[in-house]
Amino acid sequence: MGLELATVNILQEWMQTILTKITRFEKQVLFLDQNKDCVVVGSNYTAFGEESFVSNLNLEDKKIRIAIYFENPVAHPSVMMRASVIKSNNLVYRNELLHMEDWGLWKDLLKHGQIINLAESLISYRITGQNISIINRETIGQRYKLFFKIAIADLFDEVSSEMVDYHYQIASGIYTDSSLKSIKKYSKELRKKLISNSKQKVEVDAYLNRKLKKLFFSVADNSMSKGLFYLLKFRFFDITLYRYLFTPKFKKKE
């Protein structure tokens, strides 16, 4: 009896998985049929295993076009793509973008249509110590910088190693003791280029401000005086940031 019950439960779980996949495929096919300008449709996902959360990805194409310069905006396992667009434009994964080939593909596909994420979580994704991004965590900074060098070349006529480094710090929120004046100067130029490229001033300002505020915490942890200089330099008058800076339990290096 116990074995039979266990078998029934396994079959029920298997059928539920099949039905979920069918539902996901049906929704994405329908979306592509109704949105001819869309070349890739992804979705949010539910993580389980060593971590448990529901993703909160950017949904709209206009926001994805900004986010693509800072982070991978699409969950690869969730996507459905138009094969005709990929074949007609000879699009392939870039070999040089090891372990982030999909990010490069989204960047290339945005030249040929829209990318949309559905708000609903349509897949479950297991987080384990064997995920590619986790196994190769030690080299992730180098690989991110390689992608950023390729990506911001779309925005700037010339890209220096310093620009790539400033961009990495803004994107990752990890301060590496660079000149704050130089980061500020680069962020101003980056803002202009992103607005010119996307024609979305409000979205660019909102996104870039979130990134710069995240970077503040790393700067403040490096030095309280640098943190204060950062807030004044970037004209951030958020009381939450000042409270973080002057709260004694956060011991800053001087």
C-alpha positions in Angstrom: 0.0 0.0 0.0 2.8 2.4 0.9 4.6 1.7 -2.3 1.5 2.2 -4.4 0.7 5.5 -2.6 4.3 6.7 -3.3 3.9 5.8 -7.0 0.6 7.7 -7.2 2.3 10.8 -5.6 5.2 10.6 -8.1 2.8 10.3 -11.0 0.8 13.3 -9.7 3.9 15.4 -9.4 5.0 14.3 -12.9 1.6 15.2 -14.4 1.6 18.6 -12.6 5.0 19.3 -14.0 3.8 18.4 -17.6 0.7 20.6 -17.2 2.8 23.5 -15.9 5.1 23.3 -18.9 2.2 23.2 -21.2 0.7 26.2 -19.6 3.9 28.1 -19.8 4.4 27.2 -23.5 0.8 28.1 -24.3 1.2 31.5 -22.6 4.4 32.3 -24.4 3.2 31.2 -27.8 0.1 33.2 -27.4 2.1 36.3 -26.3 4.4 36.0 -29.4 1.4 35.5 -31.7 -0.2 38.7 -30.3 3.0 40.8 -30.2 4.8 40.5 -33.5 7.5 43.0 -32.6 8.6 40.7 -29.7 11.6 38.4 -30.5 12.2 37.0 -27.0 9.7 36.4 -24.2 10.9 35.3 -20.8 9.3 35.3 -17.4 10.0 35.5 -13.7 11.1 32.3 -12.0 10.8 30.6 -8.6 14.2 29.6 -7.1 14.4 26.6 -4.8 17.1 24.5 -3.3 19.9 26.3 -1.5 18.1 29.6 -2.0 14.4 30.3 -2.1 12.8 33.4 -3.7 10.7 34.6 -6.6 12.6 36.8 -9.1 11.6 40.4 -9.8 12.9 41.0 -13.3 12.3 44.1 -15.5 9.3 43.4 -17.6 9.1 46.1 -20.3 11.3 46.3 -23.3 12.2 49.9 -22.6 13.5 49.0 -19.2 15.3 45.9 -20.4 17.2 48.0 -23.0 18.6 50.0 -20.1 19.3 47.1 -17.8 21.1 45.1 -20.5 24.1 47.4 -20.0 24.4 46.5 -16.3 22.9 43.0 -15.7 21.5 40.0 -17.5 17.9 41.0 -17.6 16.4 37.6 -18.8 16.3 34.2 -17.1 17.7 31.9 -19.9 15.7 28.8 -19.0 12.4 30.8 -19.2 12.8 32.1 -22.7 10.9 31.4 -25.9 12.5 33.0 -29.1 11.6 33.5 -32.7 13.8 31.0 -34.6 13.2 33.0 -37.8 14.9 36.1 -36.4 17.9 34.1 -35.2 18.3 32.2 -38.5 17.8 35.2 -40.8 20.4 37.3 -38.9 22.9 34.5 -38.3 22.9 35.1 -34.6 24.9 32.8 -32.4 26.4 32.7 -28.9 29.6 34.6 -28.6 32.4 32.3 -27.7 34.4 35.0 -26.0 31.5 35.6 -23.5 32.2 32.4 -21.5 29.3 31.5 -19.1 27.4 34.6 -20.1 26.7 33.7 -23.8 23.0 34.2 -23.3 23.5 37.8 -22.1 25.4 38.6 -25.3 22.6 37.0 -27.4 19.9 39.2 -25.7 22.1 42.2 -26.5 22.2 41.2 -30.2 18.5 40.3 -30.4 17.5 43.7 -29.1 18.7 45.1 -32.5 15.9 43.1 -34.2 12.9 43.5 -31.9 11.6 43.7 -28.4 12.4 41.5 -25.4 9.6 41.1 -22.8 9.5 39.3 -19.5 6.1 38.1 -18.3 5.4 39.0 -14.7 4.2 35.6 -13.7 6.7 33.0 -12.5 6.5 30.3 -15.2 9.5 28.1 -14.2 11.2 26.7 -11.1 15.0 27.0 -11.0 17.1 24.9 -8.6 19.9 26.8 -6.9 22.8 24.4 -6.0 26.5 24.8 -5.4 27.0 23.3 -8.9 25.4 26.2 -10.9 27.7 27.5 -13.5 27.7 31.1 -12.1 28.5 29.7 -8.6 31.3 27.4 -9.7 33.0 30.2 -11.6 32.3 33.0 -9.1 36.0 33.7 -8.7 36.3 34.9 -12.3 33.0 36.6 -12.6 34.4 40.1 -12.2 36.7 39.6 -15.2 33.9 38.1 -17.3 31.6 41.0 -16.4 34.2 43.5 -17.4 34.7 41.8 -20.8 30.9 42.0 -21.4 30.8 45.6 -20.3 33.7 46.5 -22.6 31.7 45.1 -25.6 28.4 46.6 -24.4 29.4 50.2 -23.8 31.2 50.2 -27.1 27.7 50.7 -28.5 27.5 54.0 -26.5 31.0 55.5 -26.7 33.4 56.0 -29.6 36.3 54.9 -27.5 36.3 52.6 -24.4 39.2 52.7 -22.0 40.0 50.2 -19.2 39.2 52.9 -16.7 35.7 53.4 -18.2 35.1 49.6 -18.0 36.3 49.6 -14.3 34.0 52.5 -13.4 31.1 50.8 -15.2 31.7 47.6 -13.3 31.6 49.4 -10.0 28.3 51.1 -10.8 26.8 47.8 -12.2 28.0 45.6 -9.4 27.8 48.0 -6.5 31.3 47.0 -5.5 33.6 50.0 -4.9 37.3 49.4 -5.6 38.8 52.6 -4.3 38.7 54.5 -7.5 38.5 58.3 -7.7 34.9 59.3 -6.8 35.2 62.4 -9.1 36.1 60.1 -12.0 33.1 57.8 -11.2 30.9 60.8 -11.1 32.2 62.2 -14.4 31.7 58.8 -16.1 28.2 58.3 -14.7 27.2 61.7 -16.2 28.5 60.8 -19.6 26.9 57.3 -19.3 23.6 58.9 -18.4 23.7 61.1 -21.5 24.6 58.2 -23.8 21.9 55.9 -22.3 19.2 58.6 -22.8 20.3 59.3 -26.3 20.3 55.6 -27.1 17.1 54.6 -25.4 15.1 57.9 -25.6 13.9 57.1 -22.1 15.1 59.8 -19.7 12.8 59.0 -16.8 13.7 55.3 -16.9 17.4 55.9 -17.3 17.5 58.4 -14.3 15.5 56.0 -12.1 17.7 53.0 -13.0 21.0 54.7 -12.8 20.1 56.4 -9.4 19.3 52.9 -8.0 22.6 51.6 -9.1 24.5 54.7 -7.7 22.7 54.5 -4.4 23.7 50.8 -4.1 27.3 51.7 -4.8 27.2 54.2 -1.9 27.0 51.4 0.7 30.3 49.9 -0.6 31.9 53.4 -0.6 30.7 54.1 2.9 32.0 50.7 4.1 35.4 51.7 2.7 35.5 55.1 4.4 33.0 57.3 6.2 34.6 60.5 4.8 34.4 59.0 1.2 30.8 58.1 1.9 29.9 61.6 2.9 31.8 63.0 -0.1 29.9 60.6 -2.4 26.5 61.7 -1.0 27.3 65.3 -1.6 29.0 64.8 -4.9 26.0 62.8 -6.3 23.5 65.1 -4.5 21.8 62.3 -2.7 19.7 63.7 0.2 18.1 60.4 1.3 17.9 60.3 5.1 18.3 56.5 4.9 21.7 56.9 3.4 22.9 59.4 5.9 21.6 57.3 8.8 23.6 54.3 7.4 26.7 56.5 7.2 26.5 57.8 10.8 25.2 54.7 12.6 28.0 53.6 14.9 27.4 49.9 14.4 28.7 50.2 10.9 32.5 50.7 11.4 34.0 52.3 8.4 37.7 52.2 7.6 39.5 55.5 7.6 
